[in-house]
Amino acid sequence: MALGLEGAIESAHMGHPDFRAHDRIFATIQLDPQWGGLMLTPDQQQRFLRDSPGAFKPAAGAWGAAGATLVHFGSVDEDTLGEALTLCWQNAEAKAAAKKKTTASKRKHGTRGSGPEKTRKTKRKR
């Protein structure tokens, strides 16, 4: 289903399959293949947890708080999973566009990278 989304490819991350679009992971299959991982926003996650509590649960820790969500494939219907995957794909697209815009802005203003600027060392006159 994930590969049916425009530009989606299957790859691997940390020993299990993932699905990427716009150079970002938007969904995974967990080590236990009955479960998948979805990169939702926190608001989207809350809606799926409310509407299908038996099929979705937050990922552990900070990832879960940020919207990363686990889905139990045997407990979710195809339409709901398709909607969740589409949202994840759209989230990846939005993040890629935002990153591209930030990178273009940095180039326009003469800065590069996200770290501190490098300073030139000059020789001291004695």
N, C-alpha and C positions, 0 to 999 in steps of 0.2 A: 504494500500500500504506500509506504514512504517513497519508494522509487518511482511511483506514478506522479510525484510532484515535480514541477519543472526544474531541471538542473540538478536534481537530487542524485547523489552517488552513494554507494556503500563503501565503507572503509572499515578500519578497526582502531580501537582505542582501549588501552589497558586490558587487552586480552579478550575483548568482546566486540561484536559488530556495532557500528554506528552509521548514521545516515547524515550526510552533510549537504548543505546548499549555501551558496554565497560564501564559501570558505569557512563555514561555521557548522559545528555539530548541532543538529536540532532534535535528534532522537537516537536512542540506543536500544539494543537488546542486552539485558543484564546477563551476568554469569548464569543465573537461573533463568533459562529461556522462557519461563512462564511469565516473566516480568519484563517490561520495557521502561525506558527512561525518556521523559519528555521535558523539553526546555520551554516551559510556560512562564508567563509573568506571574507575580504573586496574586493579582486579581483574577487572572484566568484560572490559576490553580484552585483558588477558593471556590469558584463556580463549579468546577468539576468535582471537587471534594463534596460540595453540598448536593449536587444533582446525582452523583453516582458514587456514594461513599464506599461501596463494596468493591469498586473497580480501581479507584485512585487513592494514593496516599502520598504525603510529602516525602521527598528524599530526606535522609538524615542531615542534621546540622545546618550550617549556613547555606548549603546548596538548596535544601528544602525551603528555608526561609526566603530565599531569592526566587523561588518559583519552580525549581527542579522537582519533578513529580514522577512517581512510579505508577505504572499502570499494569494491572493483572489482565493478561490477554484473555483468559478464560471467563472473565467476569464483565467484559465490556462488549457492547454491540458494535458492529462495523461502522454505523453512522457516527456514533460518539467518538470512536477512535479516529475516524477520518477527519472529523472536526478538530480534534485535539492536534493531530499531526499537521493539519493545514495552518492552525494558529502558530505552532512551533516553527514551521517553514516561514511564515510571515514575520515572526519575531527575528529569525536569523537574517532575513532580508533587511529589516529595519535597522538591526545592529550593524550590518555591513555598510548600509548607506550612511549611517551616522559616522562610522569610522572613516569612510571615504571622505566625507565632508570635513571632518576634523583634520585629516591628513592634508587635504587641499588647502585649508585655512592656514595650517602651519607653514606650508610651502610659500603661500602668498605673503606671509608675514616674516619669512626668513628664518623660521625655526624648523628643526627636524627632530623626530623621535619624541619620546615622552619623558625622558630623563632630564637631569640637570644639564644645562649647557656646558660644553667644554670651554675652558679658558686657555688662551694661548700663553705659553711660558715664554718670557722674554729674558734675554741675558741682562744681567745687571752690570752697569758700568762701574768700574772701580777706579 
